[in-house]
Amino acid sequence: MISKRTKNLEVQLQNISDFPGCLILYIRGEVRGKSANWLQKCVREYIERGFNKLIFDLTEYHSYPEDLIGCFLIFQKILRQTQGDLVIAEIDSKVFYVFQLLGFPYYFNYRKTSKDALSFFQQRGPFPKIFRCGKCAQWLEAPSPGFASCSICSSVFSLNDDGEILHGTAIDYNSKKN
């Protein structure tokens, strides 16, 4: 396990040798201001090395997560461009409450333990999900569970872990348009 630290933040990184491209990051301390920039630089370095399945273990993170959420949004955007994703594990109920207040309870993938998060990546069957927008017929591709929106008419779709569309009207297809 590799450990990196700055003044008020420590990140321990565990490479999962059985699962290429997967990394567990244990976050300790506070993510605010300069430490948020440091965390972004640290994680981007590993994404550039080919790690595109990141598990953030927040067992020892008990601070306010506003800047951490901002980091997660940046990481998720970068990871989805590489067909990757992030999962948040072991999140404290008070920290998750802030995620809820800020509107992010369904935006990220959450798992109870890091082991459950690893299983999420290993059993990720129905994604990427290909479907048509029911409003304008635009072809859409959802790389992972969560929310997807149509770039033409701005319709929003919510997809669960099984690839089912929970909210929004869509025409579901198993293969891409010919």
HELIX and SHEET records of a PDB file:
HELIX    1   1 LYS A   34  GLU A   48  1                                  15    
HELIX    2   2 GLU A   66  GLN A   81  1                                  16    
HELIX    3   3 SER A   93  LEU A  101  1                                   9    
HELIX    4   4 SER A  114  GLN A  122  1                                   9    
SHEET    1   A 6 ILE A   2  THR A   6  0                                        
SHEET    2   A 6 LEU A   9  ASN A  15 -1                                        
SHEET    3   A 6 CYS A  22  GLY A  29 -1                                        
SHEET    4   A 6 LYS A  53  ASP A  57  1                                        
SHEET    5   A 6 ASP A  85  ALA A  89  1                                        
SHEET    6   A 6 ASN A 109  ARG A 111  1                                        
SHEET    1   B 3 TRP A 139  ALA A 142  0                                        
SHEET    2   B 3 LYS A 129  CYS A 133 -1                                        
SHEET    3   B 3 ALA A 170  ASP A 172 -1                                        
SHEET    1   C 3 GLY A 146  SER A 149  0                                        
SHEET    2   C 3 VAL A 156  LEU A 159 -1                                        
SHEET    3   C 3 ILE A 165  HIS A 167 -1                                        
END                                                                             
